[in-house]
Amino acid sequence: MRNRWSTELGRVGLLALLGLGLGLFTPWPLVPVILVLAGYLAWHLYNVARLQRWLYAPGQTEPPQSQGIWEDIFNGLYRHQLRQRKRRKRLNRLIHRFEESAAAMPDATIILGERGVIEWWNSAASRLLGLRHPDDRGQRIHNLVRHPAFTDYLAGEDFGESVEFPSPADARIMLSVRVVRYGRDQRLLLARDVTRLHQLEQMRRDFVANVSHELRTPLTVLAGYIETLQDELAADGADDPVRTRPLELMEQQTTRMRALVDDLLYLSRLEMDGDRGPAPETIDVAAVAEALAEEARQLSGERGHTITVDADPELALRGVPNELRSAFANLVFNAVQYTPAGGTIRIAWTRRPGGGGCFTVTDTGIGIPARHLSRLTERFYRVDVGRSRETGGTGLGLAIVKHILQRHAGWLEVESEAGEGSTFRCCFPVDRVDTAEAVVTKP
């Protein structure tokens, strides 16, 4: 390229010298120079015009033939054009492969542009979400899928989790929808048919509820006979460990089974009700905290736990009283069970920095290793199986807490370290918090 420019500059110099030489034989010496340079400029303009015609010519044409610097320009542009065509072909092949693979997927796949505009979708999206080709191309997804859960999901801009709702094409189909961001203002919407999973989950719930309900009667009968036998032994004044010890063990296990059945039935009811339930009331949480602290002191008994309450009396909560009390009681009584004698338990009800409120239970108990924290709300999950059996735990308490909080738009936060104690927080959004003047329900 440098040689080409040197040659071109040399050519301009020769033309200028030629014009000066011709000017020596004319009365106007500069006129030949101007004419020679004007011709040179005209040649450049001619090549510019040829370049423009070639660039805008339809189809794939060979570059114009020229000389000097213009030969390099034409050939360079032609080589760049060939490279671009190869890239475009590769990109088209990739896009075609993507569309073929996406079209073959059983899950609905939709490409969304700015403001949720639909740019492309596969056949599964037509089947599961009712999209029509080509009428819905360019439409906003909000206008075609209007379920409140999906609308809130998009408006929240938090796509870390999926959202589930019935298909707009067939209400019998349950969809799990996830949105993934990519590129600049691009989103990929994926929808999966989870109807079968929902049916299996419903079957599991029905089975647990039915079995738990059926177990209630025999357990009640068994507990009645055990109590009768114990009363007869007490009336006879018998103090024979061979006879009394088996009855004590039977009573303990029967009580434990009844508690398990009651928790299973309660959890099943919470799951079946979903977000439905009694109308919320405004609750005096400070009074609830004081009442739970007194019950915790009675449960502590001779273990002598120090139990304190720090509750904001001006801060109330809107919800279902018996459900929220059950959730709070689970945390408080767990703290008593898993805190060694002489330990400290602190119950607090305070306003969150960003608004809302938190019911917090902090203890100086045995703590929980970090690897267990993510699974604490799973049913029957126990950090220490042997200790849970000793304390009579059912393994359902935190699962019940989680479901109650979900019904109240709340969430559970856990901080713990083995040997250092634990902190459990039931957090609620600002729209669930009220003032003490509006209190309807007290403990």
N, C-alpha and C positions, 0 to 999 in steps of 0.2 A: 504493500500500500504506500509506503514511503517513497519507493522508486517511482510509482505512478504519479505521485504529487510532484516529485522532482522533474519528471518528464513533462508534466502539464505546465509547470512554472517555466520550464525551458521553452516550451512551445509559445507561451505568452510573450516571453522575452524576444524570441525570434520574430514573431509577428510585429512586435513594437519596433524592432530594428528594421524590418522590411518596410514598415510604414515610414520610418524616418528616412530610409534610403530613397524611397520614392518621392518623399517631400523635398529632397534636394533638387529635383528636376521640375518642381512646380512653384508658382508664385506663393502658394499657401502651404508651408511645410507640415503643419499639423493636420491638415485635412486628410491626407492618406493614412496617418496614424489613427485618426478617429474612425475612418471607414474600415480599416483592418480590424480594430477592436470591436466595432459595431457588428462586423461579420462574425467575429468570434462569439460575441454575446448572442447573436441570432442563432448560432449553432447550439449554444447551451439551451436557449429557450425552446428550440426545436426538440431537443432531447427531453426537456421537461414535459413538453406536450406529449411525446411518445410514452414517457413514463406514466403520465396520468391515464392515457388511453389503455395502457397495458394493465395498470392496477385495477381499473374499473371494468375491464373486459370480462364478459361472462365466460365461464368454463375455464379449463386449464390450458393456457397458451404459453408458447415458448417466449422468452424475453426478447425484446428488440435487439438487433445487432448494432453495435456502435464501436467507437474507438476511444482510447485514452481512459480518462477517469470514469466516463460514463459506461464503458464496458465493465469495469469493476463494480459500479453501482448496480447495473442490471443483473449481472451474474450473482452478486451478493444477495440481492433481494430475492432472486429466483431460488437460491439455495435455502434461504430462510423460509420461503414459501413452501418448499418441499418438506422441510423439517416440521413446519406447522401442520401440514396435511397429514404427515405420519402420526404426529401427536394426536390430532383430531380423530384419526381412525382408531388409534389405540383407546382413546377416551370413549369413543362411541361403542367400541367392543366391550369395554368395562361396564358402561351404562347398560348396554343390552344384556350383559350377563347378570348384572344386579337386578334388572327388571325381571328377567326370567327366573332367577332364584327367589326373589321376593314374591313373585306371582305364584310360585309353587309352594310357598309357606302356608301352613294351615292357620297361622295367626294373621290378623289384620295388620297391614303395614301402610302408614300414610305419611307422606312427606309434606311438612307444613312450612310455609314461607313466613314473611313478615306479617304480624298481627294475626297469625293462625290461618292464613290463606292456604287452601288445599291445592297442592301442585301435582301430586301423583298418588295413586293408591292401587293396591292389588285386588284381585277378585274376592279374597276373604273379607276385605273391608266392605265391599259391596254387600256381601252376605250377612256379616255380623253387625255392621253399622248402618246399612241401608243406603249407601252412597250410590248415585246413579251417574253413569258415564254417558256423555260428557257434560251433562247439565250442571253437576256439582263442582266441576273444575273451576277454580278461582273463587269459590265460596269460602266463607270463614267457617271453621269447624264449630265455633260457638253457635252459629245459626242453625246447624244441622243436628248437633247432639246437644240437647238442652236439659239433660238431667241435672238437678241441683248439685249433686255430689261431684259431677264432672266439671260443672261451671266453677264451683268453688276451688276445685283442684287446679284448674288453669289460672284462675285469678290469684291463687296463693303463690304461684311461681316456685313452689317447693316440690321438685320432682324426684326427691330421694326415695319415696315410696310409691306404690301403685294405688289406684282407686278402683273400687268395684261398684258396679251398678247394672241394672237390667239393660239388655240390648234395645235400642230404639226400633230395630226391625222386628224383634220378637221378644216380648216381655218374659217369656219362659227361659230365655238364655241369659245367664249371668256372665258378665265380662269383667276381666281384670285389665285395666288400662294403665300403661306407663308411657311417659313422655321423656325423650332423651334429647338434650341439646347437642348440636354440632354445628361447625362452620359459623357463619355470621348471620344471626337471626334465623337460623334454620333449626327445625325440630323434627324428630322422628317419633311418630305415635305408634305404639304397638298395643294391640288388643287381643287378649286370649280368652277363649271360651272355657270358663271354669265351672260350668253348670254341674258337671259330674262331681267335682270336688265339693261343691256346695251341697249336693244331694248326699254325698257320703258324710259330710260334716253334720248335716241334719239328722241322718240315720244314727250317727254316733251320739248326738245330743238326746235323741228320742230314746235310744237304748239305755244310756246312763240314767236318764230321768225315770224310765220305766223300772229298771232294775233297782234303783235307789228307793223308789216308791214301794216296790214289792218287798224289799228287805225290811221296811219299817215295821210291818206287822209282826213277822217272826221275832225280830229283835225286841219289840215291845213285850211279846209273850214271854220270851226268854228272860228278859229283865224282871218281869213280874214274878216268875217262878223262883229266880235267884233271890229276890227280895223276900219271898215267902219262906224259903228254906233258911235264910239268915235270921228271920224273925223267930222261926221255930227253934233254931239253935240257941238264940238269945233267951227265949222263954224257958228252955230246958236248963239254962245255966251252964251249958256245955262249953268247955274251953279246950277243945281238942284240936290242935293244929292240923291234924290229918283231915279233919272234916271242914274246918273253917278256912284254911288256906286255899283249897281249890275254889271255894265259893268267892273268896276275895279276888282271885285271879279272873274268874269268870265275870264278875261284876266289872272289873277294870276293863277287860277286853270288850265287854258288851257296851259299856259307856263310850269307849273309843270308837267302836263301830257305829254307834248311833250318832256321834259327833261327825264322823266321816259321811254318813248318809245325809245328815242335815246339810253339811257343806256342799255335797254333790247336788242335792236338790236346789239349794240356793243359787249355786253357780249355773245350773241348767236353766233356772228361771231367768237369771240375768242375761244369759246368752240368747234365749228364745225371745225375750222382750226387745233385745237390741237397744235402740235409742228411745223406744217407747217406754212409758212408765207413768206413775202418778204425776200430777201437776206439781211443779217445784214450789217450795215454800222458802221464805227467808228464815235462816237458822242462826241462832245465837251460838256461834262456834266457841266463843270464850267460855260460855256456861257448859257446853259439851266437854270441853277440855278439862274443866275443873271436876266435873262428874267422873270422867274417865280416870283422872289422877287419883280420886278417892277410891275408886274400884281397884286401881292398880296397887294402892297401898294395902288394901285388904288382901289382894292376891299375893303380894310380897310377903306378908306375914312376918315370920321370924327372920327372914333374910335381911330385913332392915335396909331396903333400898331408899336412897334419897330421891324423891320425886318432886320436881318443881314445875310450875306452869308460868309461862310468859305469853299471855294472850291479849291481843288488842280488843278491848271491849267495844270499840266503835266500829269494828270490822265484822260484817256479817256475810253469810254465803247463801246463795240461792241454789236449792237442790231438794232431793228427796231425803227427809230427815233420817229414817231408819237405815237407809243404804249408806249414807255418809257416816253415820255413827258406827255402823258395822266396819267400814273401812278404817276409820280412825282407831277403833278399839282393837282391830287386828294388829296394827302397828304398835300400839301401847302395850298390849299383853304379850306380844312377841318380845319386846324389849325387857319386860319383867322376866320372862322365861329364860332368856339367853344372857342375862346380866348376872354375874356372880354376886353373892351376898355382900352387902355394903356398897355396891356400885351406885352410880348416879344415872338418873333418867330425867331428861328435860323435854317437856312438851311445850311447843310454841305455836302460836297462830299470829302471823304477821303479814304485812303488805309486801308484795314483791317490788323490787326497784323499778321495774318496767310497768307496774300495774298488776292487778290481780292479787291473789293471796296464796299463802303456803301454810299447810299444817305440817309441822316438823316434829319428829320424835328422834332424839339423840340419846344414845346410851354409851356406857363405858364397858360394854359386854365383850364377848369373845371375838367379835368381828367376823368378817367374811373375806376369804381370799379373793383376789381380783378375778380369777378365772371363773368364779361362780356367779358374778354379778349379773351378767347378761342373761342368765337362765333362771333367775330367782322367781319370776312370775309364771314359770311353766307349772302345769299341774303335777303334783306329787314329786316335784323336784326338791331334793333335800341336800343341803350342804354336808350334814353329818347325819346319816340314817340312824345310827345308834342313839345319838342324843335326841333326835326328834321323837323317836319311840319312847324314850324315857320321859320326855316332857308332854307326851300325848298329842303331838302335832299331827295334823292330817295331811300336810303338804299342799293344801288348797287355799290357805289364807291370803297369800300375796296374789294368787290368780284371781281371787274374789276382789281384792283391792284394785287390781288393774282394770277389771271389767266395770266396777263401780265408777272409777275415775273416767273411763272412756264414755260412760253414759252421762257424765257431767262435764264433758269437754276438757277434762283434766289429764294430768300425766304424773307418773311416779319417777322421782329421782332418788338414786341410792349412792351413798358414799360410805365406804367401809374399808377397813384394813385389819387383817388378822391380828388379834390381840390388842387392838386399839379402840374397838367400839365401832358403832355404825350410826349413820344418819339417814332417815327415810323422810322424804318430803312428798306430800300430796299437793301439787300445784294446780291452780285454777286460773283461767283467763280473767281479764278485767270485767267482762260482761257478766260474770257469775258472782261478782263481789257486790255487796250492798252495804248500806249503813245500818247501825244498830236500831235506828228509829223504825225501820221497816220490818223488824223481827216479828215473825208469826209463831215460830215453833221454838220451844225451849226443851232441854232434856227432862 
